[in-house]
Amino acid sequence: MYLLPLLALMSGLLSYTLATAPALRSPDTAPVLHFTLTRRGGKFAPTEFARDYVNLTYLAQELEKTEARFNRTKREVKGNKLVRKAKSNEVGGRDPSGLMGELAADGIWYAKVKIGDPPQEIEMDLNMLVSDFYVVTTTSRKGSRYDDYFSQSAQKSLDRPYPTCYQHTDLFTLPKVNDPLPLSFPYCRPSKFSRNTLGPSGSTLGLAPSEHLSQTGSISLLKQLLDKEVIQHPIFSLMLINGQDGVLSVGGTAASAIETVVSQTENALSQLGGTEKGDVVPVEKLPPLMKRGRHSKEIVTKREDWEAGWVWTGVQGAEGWWQLLMRGVWVDGSKVLQNQAVVIDVNSPFILAPPLAAKAFYASVSGSRPLPPPFSNFYVFPCLNPPTLHFEFSGTPFPFMQGGRGAEWSGIPGGRFSLGRLEAGSGYCVGAVVETRMGIREERDEVVHEGKRGRSAPSRGGLGGNGMRDVWVIGEGFFRGVGGVFDFKEHRVGFRAY
């Protein structure tokens, strides 16, 4: 229980440190831009209001929305490699003027940025599945709005990187940068005769590592910051403090800031003389994470060893997304799966596992079982016996969703691994690892015949599919306590436990 006041103080002190401290330099002497992250709509809440049991219909709808984001691309052979590209709008059944990515949708992590003179504040939606950075202004009052008409510094261009977008330049007010910086971006205004003009205004910050996913062909925000020497390294990092607040660091990481906050928090708690139940134990003196039951002699690893630095894993698979090889999945100290392909998407509220992997995973969780149709993607486990879980990358296991009842800030029975009770008064909780059947259905390639686009005959594993068969999706739950740094130049991802 001593971690609860520590987490609360860390959240406040981290915001203060990032706002007031001199520019942090990481991984070496490079300047870092820190943005506060917020989850639109608040933390993921699958339970009924003021209750601790889940709404299964809502969960199924959220799963469908999450899976749909991965179906907007196709795989294509480009030269001697396999790459991901956006599907043709006509074939996908979407409005031809539409770009990938949903603007101002609930459940999306976003950062705020000011554009123009005088500054207009808009919300940049993080999207790890696309690579474009663009701003959209519609006739609707929904979302956050930027209008070039009210900006004295706006520089318009006749270049059209996309049918509904003009290449635009305006001043950006960035953290730790004294003067506003001119940056270029596609500025999109859907036609008044398009249904897209009824949607919300806003911005998308694409963080995918491949230019093949760009629909506009414009220079990314990260590359512009590099060219202007605002940052020195083509990297960004993510750290989620809780279910609705986090930090996006561009050009480096927030590791040194977090270490400072932990030290300040421990000193503050020490001066308070501890809690009513005894002195607060410093984080670095926590006992090693151990298995439960008869295997308790086997220690996975020590928490302080994981905090020594970043553990790097190379990007694999079709070029486009942050896809990695997960060396192992540990349940209660035993490795139950190994060599699993994973894609990272911080906007996913679940950890998605392919069918065979999900069955093997829950077979290792004592007392678990799948729910009957139509909710057979979800599994339940005894609320009083939550498992201890680790994901292994490059030989190092990282904890995720740790803690039993009382250790989760939302107070949901079953701890952090639980989405909530199955029903009122039930002793079973719904697990956050959810079975996905993406890529299992028949896939058809996109073809062009006599100038017309269409689909090929049904086949298994066609390149036109999303390629998500036997692939996990690592969502936001993993990043609560584990930081991630994403390197565009070296095509790798680093992890670090906090």
TIDRENGU-645341 format. One line per field, with one value per residue (C-alpha): residue number from 1; x, y, z. Coordinates in steps of 0.25 Angstrom, whole numbers. Example, Ala and Ser with C-alpha at 12.3 -4.5 7.8 and 13.67 -1.06 7.14 Angstrom:
REM TIDRENGU-645341
resi <- [1,2]
u <- [49,55]
v <- [-18,-4]
w <- [31,29]
//
This chain:
REM TIDRENGU-645341
resi <- [1,2,3,4,5,6,7,8,9,10,11,12,13,14,15,16,17,18,19,20,21,22,23,24,25,26,27,28,29,30,31,32,33,34,35,36,37,38,39,40,41,42,43,44,45,46,47,48,49,50,51,52,53,54,55,56,57,58,59,60,61,62,63,64,65,66,67,68,69,70,71,72,73,74,75,76,77,78,79,80,81,82,83,84,85,86,87,88,89,90,91,92,93,94,95,96,97,98,99,100,101,102,103,104,105,106,107,108,109,110,111,112,113,114,115,116,117,118,119,120,121,122,123,124,125,126,127,128,129,130,131,132,133,134,135,136,137,138,139,140,141,142,143,144,145,146,147,148,149,150,151,152,153,154,155,156,157,158,159,160,161,162,163,164,165,166,167,168,169,170,171,172,173,174,175,176,177,178,179,180,181,182,183,184,185,186,187,188,189,190,191,192,193,194,195,196,197,198,199,200,201,202,203,204,205,206,207,208,209,210,211,212,213,214,215,216,217,218,219,220,221,222,223,224,225,226,227,228,229,230,231,232,233,234,235,236,237,238,239,240,241,242,243,244,245,246,247,248,249,250,251,252,253,254,255,256,257,258,259,260,261,262,263,264,265,266,267,268,269,270,271,272,273,274,275,276,277,278,279,280,281,282,283,284,285,286,287,288,289,290,291,292,293,294,295,296,297,298,299,300,301,302,303,304,305,306,307,308,309,310,311,312,313,314,315,316,317,318,319,320,321,322,323,324,325,326,327,328,329,330,331,332,333,334,335,336,337,338,339,340,341,342,343,344,345,346,347,348,349,350,351,352,353,354,355,356,357,358,359,360,361,362,363,364,365,366,367,368,369,370,371,372,373,374,375,376,377,378,379,380,381,382,383,384,385,386,387,388,389,390,391,392,393,394,395,396,397,398,399,400,401,402,403,404,405,406,407,408,409,410,411,412,413,414,415,416,417,418,419,420,421,422,423,424,425,426,427,428,429,430,431,432,433,434,435,436,437,438,439,440,441,442,443,444,445,446,447,448,449,450,451,452,453,454,455,456,457,458,459,460,461,462,463,464,465,466,467,468,469,470,471,472,473,474,475,476,477,478,479,480,481,482,483,484,485,486,487,488,489,490,491,492,493,494,495,496,497,498]
u <- [0,12,12,-1,4,17,9,1,13,21,9,9,24,27,18,25,39,36,31,41,54,65,64,67,78,76,81,94,94,82,71,57,43,33,18,8,-1,-16,-25,-38,-50,-42,-37,-42,-55,-62,-69,-83,-84,-81,-80,-69,-74,-72,-81,-78,-85,-77,-64,-68,-70,-57,-50,-56,-52,-38,-37,-42,-30,-21,-30,-27,-14,-9,4,12,25,34,48,53,45,31,24,11,3,-11,-22,-28,-40,-49,-46,-47,-61,-57,-59,-48,-44,-42,-28,-25,-27,-39,-39,-43,-48,-50,-39,-28,-16,-13,-3,-7,1,-1,0,-1,0,-7,-6,-18,-17,-21,-20,-10,-15,-4,-5,6,0,1,13,6,5,-6,-17,-32,-42,-56,-70,-73,-71,-66,-51,-40,-40,-28,-32,-22,-31,-28,-13,-4,7,1,8,-1,3,-3,4,-7,0,-14,-27,-33,-20,-11,3,3,14,11,18,18,20,28,32,46,47,48,43,32,37,32,28,21,9,-3,-15,-28,-42,-51,-61,-74,-81,-73,-78,-64,-67,-77,-66,-58,-46,-32,-19,-12,3,7,18,19,34,32,29,22,10,10,-2,2,17,20,32,29,29,41,49,46,51,63,66,64,73,63,66,78,73,61,54,42,38,25,23,8,7,-7,-19,-21,-8,6,18,22,37,42,57,60,54,48,57,65,53,46,58,59,44,46,57,49,37,45,51,38,32,43,42,27,32,25,11,2,5,20,32,31,41,49,46,60,59,47,49,51,39,37,27,16,13,23,32,35,50,52,54,51,60,61,54,66,74,63,64,79,76,69,67,67,59,60,48,44,33,27,32,22,19,26,26,36,39,35,44,35,22,23,12,15,29,28,30,18,20,32,36,23,22,16,11,12,-1,-2,-17,-21,-28,-25,-14,-18,-13,-16,-25,-15,-6,-18,-22,-8,-7,-20,-17,-6,-15,-21,-36,-38,-48,-53,-67,-78,-81,-84,-73,-63,-51,-51,-46,-49,-40,-42,-42,-35,-23,-18,-6,8,12,24,27,41,49,64,65,59,46,38,26,12,-1,5,-2,-14,-26,-23,-11,-19,-22,-36,-39,-44,-45,-34,-23,-18,-19,-34,-44,-55,-64,-71,-84,-89,-84,-76,-63,-58,-52,-50,-35,-28,-22,-32,-33,-33,-36,-30,-24,-31,-42,-40,-32,-32,-22,-25,-24,-25,-31,-34,-32,-42,-39,-45,-42,-35,-42,-41,-28,-21,-11,-12,-3,-15,-19,-14,-4,-8,-10,-2,2,0,-4,3,-6,-6,-7,8,13,8,21,29,35,37,47,45,58,54,69,73,59,59,50,56,49,51,44,41]
v <- [0,9,10,18,31,29,28,40,49,44,48,63,64,59,69,80,75,74,88,95,87,91,84,69,62,48,38,47,62,64,73,67,72,67,67,64,52,51,40,46,42,38,24,12,8,-4,-5,0,14,13,-3,-13,-22,-21,-17,-28,-22,-9,-18,-25,-12,-6,-19,-17,-3,-7,-18,-8,1,-10,-13,0,-4,-15,-22,-20,-24,-12,-16,-27,-25,-25,-12,-7,3,10,2,10,17,12,-2,0,6,19,33,36,49,42,40,28,31,36,50,54,39,35,26,32,38,52,64,79,88,103,107,121,136,138,123,114,101,88,73,64,50,40,29,18,12,23,33,46,58,67,77,76,87,84,92,84,90,77,74,85,95,102,113,119,131,135,133,145,136,126,123,117,108,103,90,79,66,60,63,71,77,88,89,99,106,113,116,105,108,96,92,97,105,120,125,120,110,110,96,91,81,77,86,79,84,74,78,84,73,62,54,57,72,67,61,67,76,73,67,54,51,39,31,19,16,15,26,15,18,33,37,51,49,61,63,57,66,58,60,75,76,69,77,90,84,85,71,63,48,43,36,38,31,28,27,25,30,24,21,35,43,41,47,48,51,55,54,46,41,45,35,45,53,41,37,51,50,37,42,55,46,37,49,56,43,41,55,52,41,29,25,21,6,8,14,15,5,12,6,1,-7,-15,-30,-38,-42,-56,-67,-72,-86,-98,-91,-79,-82,-78,-63,-57,-45,-33,-20,-12,-19,-15,-1,-1,4,1,-12,-11,-20,-19,-16,-28,-33,-24,-10,0,-3,-5,-20,-27,-42,-45,-55,-61,-59,-62,-66,-68,-69,-80,-77,-82,-76,-72,-65,-57,-46,-33,-20,-8,1,10,13,-1,-3,-18,-27,-35,-49,-59,-71,-82,-72,-67,-82,-86,-73,-75,-90,-86,-76,-85,-85,-78,-81,-74,-68,-74,-67,-56,-52,-64,-54,-51,-60,-60,-63,-64,-50,-54,-61,-51,-56,-50,-46,-43,-40,-44,-36,-38,-48,-38,-41,-28,-28,-23,-21,-25,-25,-32,-26,-12,-10,-4,11,9,-1,-12,-26,-35,-24,-18,-30,-29,-21,-24,-34,-43,-39,-33,-42,-51,-57,-57,-45,-42,-43,-31,-41,-43,-53,-46,-53,-43,-50,-63,-60,-61,-50,-44,-36,-23,-23,-14,-19,-9,3,-2,-6,-18,-31,-44,-58,-62,-68,-71,-61,-51,-39,-30,-35,-28,-39,-40,-55,-60,-46,-40,-25,-19,-8,3,-6,-11,4,6,4,1,12,10,18,17,19,22,22,9,2,-2,-1,0,-4,0,-3,9]
w <- [0,1,-14,-14,-8,-16,-29,-26,-22,-35,-44,-39,-37,-51,-57,-49,-52,-67,-67,-59,-60,-70,-83,-80,-89,-93,-97,-98,-99,-108,-105,-102,-104,-94,-97,-86,-91,-88,-92,-98,-90,-78,-74,-80,-72,-76,-63,-61,-54,-39,-41,-42,-52,-67,-79,-89,-100,-98,-98,-111,-118,-113,-118,-132,-132,-128,-139,-150,-149,-154,-166,-173,-179,-189,-191,-204,-209,-212,-218,-209,-197,-192,-188,-182,-190,-189,-196,-207,-202,-213,-210,-195,-196,-190,-195,-205,-198,-185,-178,-169,-155,-146,-141,-127,-124,-110,-104,-113,-106,-110,-107,-109,-117,-121,-136,-142,-137,-129,-124,-126,-117,-124,-120,-127,-127,-126,-136,-137,-149,-159,-162,-167,-159,-163,-158,-162,-161,-163,-163,-150,-136,-131,-127,-126,-137,-145,-155,-164,-166,-152,-152,-157,-159,-168,-181,-191,-203,-216,-214,-211,-205,-204,-211,-199,-194,-197,-192,-181,-172,-159,-145,-135,-120,-115,-100,-96,-110,-107,-121,-129,-140,-154,-158,-171,-171,-180,-176,-180,-182,-187,-197,-192,-200,-193,-181,-175,-173,-162,-154,-143,-146,-140,-144,-145,-141,-149,-142,-151,-155,-170,-180,-188,-179,-183,-191,-193,-196,-187,-178,-164,-152,-146,-158,-159,-144,-148,-160,-152,-141,-130,-126,-130,-130,-138,-126,-117,-104,-97,-82,-76,-62,-60,-68,-73,-72,-78,-85,-99,-101,-115,-118,-105,-92,-79,-71,-64,-60,-55,-47,-41,-37,-31,-22,-19,-15,-6,1,3,9,18,23,26,35,28,27,38,36,36,29,14,7,-4,-18,-21,-8,-13,-12,-25,-33,-30,-35,-27,-21,-22,-32,-23,-22,-37,-38,-51,-49,-40,-42,-40,-51,-61,-57,-61,-75,-88,-94,-109,-119,-134,-143,-151,-161,-172,-172,-167,-152,-139,-140,-131,-127,-112,-107,-96,-89,-74,-65,-50,-53,-64,-79,-86,-100,-107,-120,-122,-132,-126,-132,-122,-122,-110,-113,-112,-98,-98,-100,-112,-114,-126,-123,-121,-112,-104,-101,-97,-88,-81,-79,-70,-62,-51,-51,-64,-75,-88,-88,-97,-111,-114,-104,-107,-109,-94,-83,-68,-56,-41,-36,-23,-31,-41,-49,-48,-63,-71,-85,-89,-100,-103,-92,-81,-75,-72,-63,-67,-60,-47,-34,-27,-21,-15,-24,-35,-34,-40,-29,-39,-33,-38,-39,-52,-60,-58,-67,-56,-50,-59,-53,-39,-28,-37,-32,-47,-54,-68,-73,-80,-90,-101,-112,-126,-139,-149,-161,-159,-168,-183,-189,-203,-210,-216,-232,-244,-256,-268,-260,-249,-235,-228,-220,-225,-222,-207,-203,-189,-185,-197,-197,-198,-183,-171,-168,-153,-153,-141,-137,-123,-121,-108,-104,-93,-81,-84,-83,-69,-62,-74,-83,-98,-107,-122,-131,-146,-150,-144,-146,-132,-119,-105,-92,-77,-65,-55]
//
